[in-house]
């Protein structure tokens, strides 16, 4: 029994491997079928050609068979008509009622099939034949009627027609020593002194069958050769069309990778050549436009950098004069004193804008670097929040810093100045759009990365605006009164700072539900991480297994998807879809 079990297991493994191999080959063929237009055209052409060759072969075979059978029937009928008067002369003295009528019939057949010189007459135009002579009107059993020749090979339905005085033909199959033989039987009545007899000529169709076999082989061989030639021709023609397309696709990929000097070869003056010329003209135009855009971008960055640097000197002078005026504002009239305060506030905003422009120019030039050092993310966030708490108090916004409940360590290696700038920008942006509601700052960490989310419950973001918030100088509502004096560059600079660390900065928002920004940084700059430790409000997070059990839910098992199934419709909340503090 154990031997049988082992053999069964081996057989099952072998069958499983064969199935996997067949499935793998089928998947590879499907992939190749989807990718290769040349393969689809060749296979489709061969399939249609096979159908055409099959139909043409059937028509030719039917036509040839009909011609052969018709010619054989005409020759057989001519032979029967030629033999009828000869037999009638031989049967004039035959008495069908005599006792030796069978010997007389055989003698008549012998005189029909032989000449006075002994040469056979059965090798006629219709070919060799076997004559049969029978008295079908003799009384008694049909099997005992007087006959000469192989009467058992004559079909009964053919005998009935001939006995009624009709010349009839029929194709039949008879058994011989070498197996079944197909024959053409021709029957006609012959007259005697008393009553008519019936003569049948059996013509073997062996020669015609051999001819048909040769025709079938010729058609099969010709069809196979034709299919091969059609496949080769289709492959050649398709390759001439597909090759330029593949070349264009390859060159387009190289152009997309930045190699703007790649061009297609132009051969001839046909449609493909015109396609290559048009493609090359398009590539030249794209290269020219990209070059112009690069030059314009360089000029723009240089202009921004130069203007920013040039503005620092007069700004410093104006700042010094403004500070002097601001320090002496108590000696001025109320209107002049207020103007001095407004001047200082606008200079602060001007300095912030100038600092942002300088930072943007450094980022565009690729000269920004990281002063990475170990730091505690919690301390950085606390310092950023404290610097904005006065503004939040003035705006009536409550800042809530929620530390991780599990005590996850949030020590990372990063640039403290850039991380603090990111947090200041995110918190200031949340204060501007909180509409008096609270702003929550949460932390999260994993072995690979740490994350901070800044959530407000204000106006939120409309559909599609989550991708635009990091665009330079973009604002969701330009008419809003911004309390923090933003420049429109804070979020774009924050995104670049996050990318310098190898991290991400994501945004989510819904109208009337507020918005949320999530900063994710790796533990070490540039290290890869699988996912962010904190989800955005738009994503689902499954509750802990013990919470699922308490809610009447089966937790997912190993290898199952993370979506549990309800055992009942209880009031328990299965997924945390909001950011409320539990």
QUICOR-V812139 format. One record per residue. RES is the residue in three letters. PSI is psi in whole degrees, -180 to 180 (* if undefined). OMEGA is omega in radians with two decimals (* if undefined). NEAR is the number of other ideal C-beta (glycine too) atoms within 12 Angstrom. Layout:
BEGIN
res	psi	omega	near
RES	PSI	OMEGA	NEAR
RES	PSI	OMEGA	NEAR
END
This chain:
BEGIN
res	psi	omega	near
UNK	-42	3.13	7
UNK	-37	3.10	8
UNK	-42	3.11	9
UNK	-38	3.12	10
UNK	-44	3.11	11
UNK	-42	3.11	12
UNK	-40	3.11	13
UNK	-41	3.12	14
UNK	-41	3.12	14
UNK	-42	3.13	14
UNK	-42	3.13	14
UNK	-41	3.10	14
UNK	-43	-3.14	14
UNK	-44	3.11	14
UNK	-40	3.13	14
UNK	-42	3.12	14
UNK	-41	3.12	14
UNK	-43	3.10	14
UNK	-44	3.14	14
UNK	-39	3.11	14
UNK	-44	3.12	14
UNK	-43	3.14	14
UNK	-42	-3.14	14
UNK	-43	3.12	14
UNK	-38	3.13	14
UNK	-42	3.11	14
UNK	-40	3.11	14
UNK	-40	3.11	15
UNK	-40	3.10	17
UNK	-43	3.12	15
UNK	-43	3.11	13
UNK	-37	3.13	17
UNK	-40	-3.13	18
UNK	-34	-3.04	12
UNK	-32	-2.98	15
UNK	109	3.03	21
UNK	-33	3.14	20
UNK	-43	3.12	25
UNK	-43	-3.14	23
UNK	-41	-3.13	21
UNK	-44	-3.12	26
UNK	-46	-3.12	29
UNK	-42	3.12	23
UNK	-42	3.12	19
UNK	-42	3.12	26
UNK	-39	3.13	27
UNK	-46	3.11	18
UNK	-39	3.11	18
UNK	-38	3.10	26
UNK	-42	3.10	21
UNK	-43	3.13	16
UNK	-44	3.14	18
UNK	-39	3.13	26
UNK	-48	3.14	20
UNK	-43	3.13	16
UNK	-40	3.11	19
UNK	-41	3.12	26
UNK	-42	3.13	19
UNK	-45	3.14	15
UNK	-42	-3.14	22
UNK	-43	3.11	25
UNK	-40	-3.13	18
UNK	-45	-3.13	17
UNK	-42	3.12	23
UNK	-43	3.13	25
UNK	-42	3.13	16
UNK	-42	-3.14	18
UNK	-44	-3.12	28
UNK	-41	3.12	25
UNK	-44	3.11	18
UNK	-40	3.12	23
UNK	-42	3.13	36
UNK	-44	3.14	27
UNK	-43	3.13	20
UNK	-38	3.14	28
UNK	-42	3.11	40
UNK	-39	3.10	27
UNK	-39	3.12	24
UNK	-41	3.12	36
UNK	-42	3.12	37
UNK	-34	3.10	22
UNK	-35	-3.07	22
UNK	-23	-3.06	36
UNK	-51	-3.13	31
UNK	-31	3.12	17
UNK	-46	-3.14	26
UNK	-39	-3.13	37
UNK	-37	3.08	24
UNK	-37	-3.12	18
UNK	-26	-3.07	31
UNK	8	-3.11	37
UNK	-40	-3.10	18
UNK	6	-3.10	17
UNK	132	3.08	34
UNK	112	-3.11	21
UNK	-19	-3.11	32
UNK	-2	-3.13	17
UNK	162	-3.11	18
UNK	-34	-3.12	10
UNK	35	-3.09	15
UNK	-32	-3.13	30
UNK	-41	3.12	25
UNK	-35	3.12	18
UNK	-38	3.10	30
UNK	-40	3.14	36
UNK	-38	3.11	25
UNK	-38	3.11	21
UNK	-41	3.09	37
UNK	-38	3.13	36
UNK	-41	3.11	23
UNK	-24	3.10	24
UNK	-38	-3.01	36
UNK	-4	3.12	31
UNK	155	3.10	18
UNK	174	-3.12	14
UNK	-25	3.14	7
UNK	-4	3.11	7
UNK	5	3.14	9
UNK	142	-3.13	11
UNK	139	3.08	15
UNK	4	3.13	25
UNK	-17	3.06	25
UNK	81	-3.08	15
UNK	-170	3.10	24
UNK	-37	3.13	18
UNK	-8	-3.12	32
UNK	-176	-3.13	26
UNK	148	3.12	25
UNK	163	3.11	38
UNK	115	-3.10	32
UNK	149	3.09	45
UNK	131	3.13	44
UNK	130	-3.04	48
UNK	149	3.05	40
UNK	91	-3.07	37
UNK	-13	-3.14	34
UNK	6	3.12	24
UNK	142	-3.14	27
UNK	158	3.11	13
UNK	-171	-3.11	11
UNK	138	-3.12	8
UNK	-31	-3.13	21
UNK	-17	-3.12	14
UNK	8	3.13	14
UNK	146	3.13	27
UNK	131	-3.11	37
UNK	159	3.05	33
UNK	130	-3.10	34
UNK	175	-3.10	30
UNK	77	-3.10	24
UNK	-26	-3.13	35
UNK	-18	3.13	21
UNK	-7	-3.12	33
UNK	125	3.12	36
UNK	147	-3.10	26
UNK	-39	-3.14	21
UNK	-34	3.08	17
UNK	-40	3.14	32
UNK	-36	-3.13	34
UNK	-41	3.12	19
UNK	-44	-3.09	24
UNK	-37	3.13	35
UNK	-22	3.06	28
UNK	10	3.05	18
UNK	22	-3.11	19
UNK	144	2.99	19
UNK	119	-2.98	28
UNK	148	3.07	31
UNK	152	3.11	33
UNK	139	3.05	31
UNK	127	-3.08	27
UNK	166	3.12	29
UNK	128	-3.14	20
UNK	156	3.13	29
UNK	133	3.09	14
UNK	-178	3.14	17
UNK	-30	-3.12	7
UNK	9	3.14	9
UNK	-175	-3.12	10
UNK	140	-3.14	16
UNK	131	3.10	26
UNK	131	-3.09	28
UNK	155	3.01	37
UNK	115	-3.11	43
UNK	129	3.11	44
UNK	125	-3.13	41
UNK	142	3.12	44
UNK	146	3.10	38
UNK	149	3.06	30
UNK	144	-3.04	40
UNK	148	3.02	22
UNK	-174	-3.10	31
UNK	-31	-3.07	20
UNK	-63	-3.10	18
UNK	156	-3.09	23
UNK	147	3.02	29
UNK	178	-3.12	45
UNK	134	3.09	47
UNK	138	-3.14	49
UNK	134	3.09	49
UNK	119	-3.10	50
UNK	112	-3.12	39
UNK	114	3.07	43
UNK	140	3.12	30
UNK	29	-3.10	33
UNK	-43	-3.13	23
UNK	-41	3.11	23
UNK	-39	3.11	31
UNK	-40	3.08	23
UNK	-40	3.11	15
UNK	-43	3.12	22
UNK	-37	3.10	26
UNK	-41	3.10	19
UNK	-40	3.12	17
UNK	-43	3.13	24
UNK	-45	3.10	21
UNK	-41	3.13	16
UNK	-42	3.12	19
UNK	-43	3.13	27
UNK	-47	-3.14	20
UNK	-44	3.11	16
UNK	-39	3.10	18
UNK	-42	3.12	27
UNK	-46	3.12	20
UNK	-40	3.13	16
UNK	-41	3.11	24
UNK	-43	3.12	28
UNK	-45	3.14	19
UNK	-41	3.11	18
UNK	-40	3.09	27
UNK	-43	3.13	26
UNK	-43	3.13	18
UNK	-44	3.12	19
UNK	-42	3.12	27
UNK	-42	-3.14	24
UNK	-46	-3.12	18
UNK	-43	-3.13	17
UNK	-39	3.14	27
UNK	-37	3.12	22
UNK	-30	3.13	22
UNK	-39	-3.05	22
UNK	-35	-3.09	24
UNK	-47	3.09	23
UNK	-35	3.12	29
UNK	-44	3.10	24
UNK	-40	3.11	21
UNK	-40	3.11	26
UNK	-40	3.12	28
UNK	-43	3.13	19
UNK	-44	-3.14	20
UNK	-35	3.09	27
UNK	-40	3.08	22
UNK	-42	3.12	14
UNK	-37	3.06	18
UNK	-40	3.13	25
UNK	-29	3.11	15
UNK	-7	3.06	12
UNK	-5	3.11	13
UNK	91	-3.02	17
UNK	1	-3.12	24
UNK	-2	-3.13	16
UNK	138	3.13	24
UNK	159	3.08	25
UNK	150	3.07	30
UNK	135	3.14	19
UNK	114	-3.12	20
UNK	119	3.09	16
UNK	-163	-3.10	14
UNK	20	-3.09	11
UNK	-168	-3.10	14
UNK	-38	3.13	14
UNK	-38	3.10	25
UNK	-40	3.09	18
UNK	-36	3.06	17
UNK	-44	3.13	25
UNK	-41	3.12	26
UNK	-44	3.12	23
UNK	-40	3.12	19
UNK	-43	3.14	28
UNK	-39	3.08	27
UNK	-40	3.09	17
UNK	-42	3.12	21
UNK	-40	3.10	26
UNK	-43	3.13	20
UNK	-43	3.10	16
UNK	-43	3.13	24
UNK	-43	-3.14	21
UNK	-44	-3.13	15
UNK	-40	3.12	15
UNK	-41	3.10	20
UNK	-42	3.11	16
UNK	-40	3.12	14
UNK	-40	3.10	15
UNK	-43	3.11	17
UNK	-41	3.11	14
UNK	-40	3.11	14
UNK	-42	3.10	17
UNK	-43	3.10	19
UNK	-40	3.14	16
UNK	-44	3.11	20
UNK	-41	3.12	24
UNK	-41	3.12	18
UNK	-45	3.14	18
UNK	-44	-3.13	28
UNK	-46	-3.11	25
UNK	-45	-3.13	17
UNK	-41	-3.14	22
UNK	-43	3.13	28
UNK	-40	-3.12	20
UNK	-28	-3.12	17
UNK	-16	-3.09	24
UNK	-41	-3.10	20
UNK	-54	3.10	14
UNK	-31	3.12	17
UNK	-39	3.10	27
UNK	-42	3.13	18
UNK	-44	3.13	14
UNK	-39	3.12	23
UNK	-44	3.13	23
UNK	-45	3.13	16
UNK	-39	3.13	18
UNK	-39	3.11	26
UNK	-40	3.11	19
UNK	-45	3.13	17
UNK	-40	-3.11	24
UNK	-35	3.13	27
UNK	-27	-3.12	16
UNK	17	-3.04	14
UNK	-20	3.13	22
UNK	-23	-3.14	13
UNK	-6	-3.07	13
UNK	160	3.00	18
UNK	161	-3.08	11
UNK	-43	-3.13	12
UNK	-44	3.13	11
UNK	-36	3.11	17
UNK	-42	3.11	19
UNK	-37	3.10	16
UNK	-36	3.11	18
UNK	-40	3.11	26
UNK	-42	3.10	22
UNK	-37	3.11	18
UNK	-43	3.14	24
UNK	-41	3.13	25
UNK	-43	3.14	19
UNK	-33	3.06	20
UNK	-38	3.07	28
UNK	-44	3.12	23
UNK	-38	3.11	22
UNK	-42	3.11	25
UNK	-39	3.10	24
UNK	-44	3.10	27
UNK	-42	-3.14	27
UNK	-40	3.10	30
UNK	-40	3.11	25
UNK	-41	3.12	32
UNK	-41	3.10	34
UNK	-39	3.13	30
UNK	-40	3.10	32
UNK	-41	3.13	32
UNK	-38	3.09	30
UNK	-40	3.12	24
UNK	-42	3.12	28
UNK	-34	-3.14	27
UNK	-10	3.13	19
UNK	23	-3.12	12
UNK	4	3.12	14
UNK	138	-3.14	22
UNK	168	-3.11	16
UNK	133	2.98	24
UNK	72	-2.99	16
UNK	141	3.10	24
UNK	157	3.08	18
UNK	136	3.14	18
UNK	160	3.11	28
UNK	118	-3.09	24
UNK	-32	-3.14	42
UNK	-42	3.14	29
UNK	-41	3.12	22
UNK	-44	-3.13	36
UNK	-42	3.12	40
UNK	-42	-3.14	24
UNK	-39	3.12	23
UNK	-41	-3.13	37
UNK	-42	-3.13	34
UNK	-33	3.13	21
UNK	-19	-3.13	22
UNK	4	-3.07	34
UNK	-34	3.12	24
UNK	-42	3.11	16
UNK	-40	3.11	28
UNK	-38	3.13	31
UNK	-42	3.12	16
UNK	-35	-3.11	14
UNK	-5	-3.12	29
UNK	30	-3.10	17
UNK	130	3.09	34
UNK	127	3.11	21
UNK	121	-3.13	34
UNK	117	3.08	27
UNK	113	-3.05	32
UNK	110	-3.13	25
UNK	156	3.11	24
UNK	133	-3.08	25
UNK	-28	-3.09	13
UNK	4	3.11	13
UNK	31	-3.14	10
UNK	135	3.12	24
UNK	131	-3.06	19
UNK	44	3.10	34
UNK	126	3.12	19
UNK	168	3.03	40
UNK	113	-3.05	26
UNK	175	3.08	40
UNK	111	-3.05	27
UNK	-41	-3.11	27
UNK	-44	-3.11	25
UNK	-40	3.12	37
UNK	-42	3.11	41
UNK	-37	3.09	30
UNK	-39	3.09	33
UNK	-48	-3.10	42
UNK	-40	3.10	43
UNK	-43	3.14	35
UNK	-43	-3.12	40
UNK	-46	-3.12	46
UNK	-42	3.11	44
UNK	-40	3.11	38
UNK	-40	3.12	47
UNK	-39	3.11	48
UNK	-42	-3.13	39
UNK	-32	-3.03	36
UNK	11	-3.08	42
UNK	-20	-3.14	35
UNK	39	3.12	25
UNK	-5	3.12	21
UNK	173	-3.12	26
UNK	159	3.02	27
UNK	123	-3.07	42
UNK	133	3.08	35
UNK	118	-3.10	43
UNK	156	-3.14	37
UNK	157	3.03	38
UNK	153	-3.12	33
UNK	153	3.04	31
UNK	-176	-3.14	25
UNK	-24	-3.06	15
UNK	-29	-3.00	22
UNK	168	3.01	36
UNK	159	-3.09	41
UNK	150	3.05	38
UNK	134	3.07	48
UNK	141	3.08	40
UNK	113	-3.03	52
UNK	131	2.99	41
UNK	163	-3.11	41
UNK	43	-3.09	29
UNK	-132	-3.02	32
UNK	-28	3.13	26
UNK	-168	-3.11	30
UNK	140	3.05	33
UNK	171	-3.11	18
UNK	129	3.12	13
UNK	-12	-3.11	14
UNK	-16	3.12	24
UNK	-27	3.11	28
UNK	-12	-3.08	17
UNK	-13	-3.02	21
UNK	-22	-3.12	35
UNK	5	3.09	31
UNK	141	-3.09	19
UNK	134	3.09	26
UNK	13	3.13	20
UNK	140	3.09	25
UNK	140	-3.14	26
UNK	-39	3.13	28
UNK	95	-3.08	18
UNK	-21	-3.09	11
UNK	-4	-3.11	7
UNK	149	3.10	18
UNK	105	-3.07	14
UNK	126	-3.06	22
UNK	-23	-3.07	26
UNK	3	3.08	32
UNK	44	-3.09	22
UNK	157	-3.13	34
UNK	-10	-3.06	30
UNK	5	-3.14	30
UNK	-7	-3.02	34
UNK	-49	-3.09	40
UNK	-37	3.11	42
UNK	-39	3.08	31
UNK	-38	3.11	39
UNK	-40	3.11	44
UNK	-43	3.12	35
UNK	-37	3.09	32
UNK	-41	3.11	41
UNK	-40	3.13	39
UNK	-33	3.08	25
UNK	-32	3.11	33
UNK	-7	-3.04	38
UNK	17	-3.13	26
UNK	-168	-3.12	40
UNK	157	3.05	32
UNK	113	-3.05	40
UNK	157	-3.13	33
UNK	147	3.06	39
UNK	147	3.09	31
UNK	150	3.06	35
UNK	140	3.13	25
UNK	127	3.12	18
UNK	-10	-3.14	14
UNK	-2	3.13	24
UNK	-170	-3.12	33
UNK	164	-3.13	41
UNK	133	3.07	41
UNK	136	-3.10	44
UNK	122	3.06	40
UNK	125	3.11	49
UNK	123	-3.12	40
UNK	141	3.07	49
UNK	160	3.11	33
UNK	-37	3.07	31
UNK	141	-3.10	23
UNK	131	3.08	29
UNK	-10	3.14	18
UNK	148	-3.14	22
UNK	150	3.06	15
UNK	151	-3.04	25
UNK	-49	-3.09	12
UNK	169	3.14	21
UNK	142	3.12	32
UNK	-20	-3.13	34
UNK	136	3.08	37
UNK	157	2.99	26
UNK	158	-3.13	35
UNK	-26	-3.12	34
UNK	-7	-3.13	22
UNK	158	-3.11	21
UNK	145	3.07	17
UNK	128	-3.07	24
UNK	140	3.14	24
UNK	170	-3.12	23
UNK	154	-3.11	20
UNK	-41	-3.13	17
UNK	-33	3.09	10
UNK	-37	3.10	20
UNK	-42	3.12	27
UNK	-40	3.12	17
UNK	-29	-3.13	17
UNK	1	-3.13	25
UNK	33	-3.07	19
UNK	137	3.05	26
UNK	121	3.11	18
UNK	154	-3.14	24
UNK	140	3.08	18
UNK	176	3.13	12
UNK	133	3.13	7
UNK	-5	3.11	6
UNK	164	3.07	12
UNK	163	-3.08	11
UNK	5	-3.12	19
UNK	107	3.13	15
UNK	165	3.11	25
UNK	141	-3.14	18
UNK	135	2.97	17
UNK	-26	3.05	16
UNK	171	-3.12	11
UNK	73	3.13	11
UNK	175	-3.12	14
UNK	2	-3.06	10
UNK	148	3.13	19
UNK	120	-3.02	21
UNK	-38	-3.04	30
UNK	140	3.09	22
UNK	102	-3.08	22
UNK	-5	3.09	19
UNK	178	-3.10	22
UNK	29	3.12	32
UNK	143	-3.12	15
UNK	122	-3.13	16
UNK	*	*	13
END
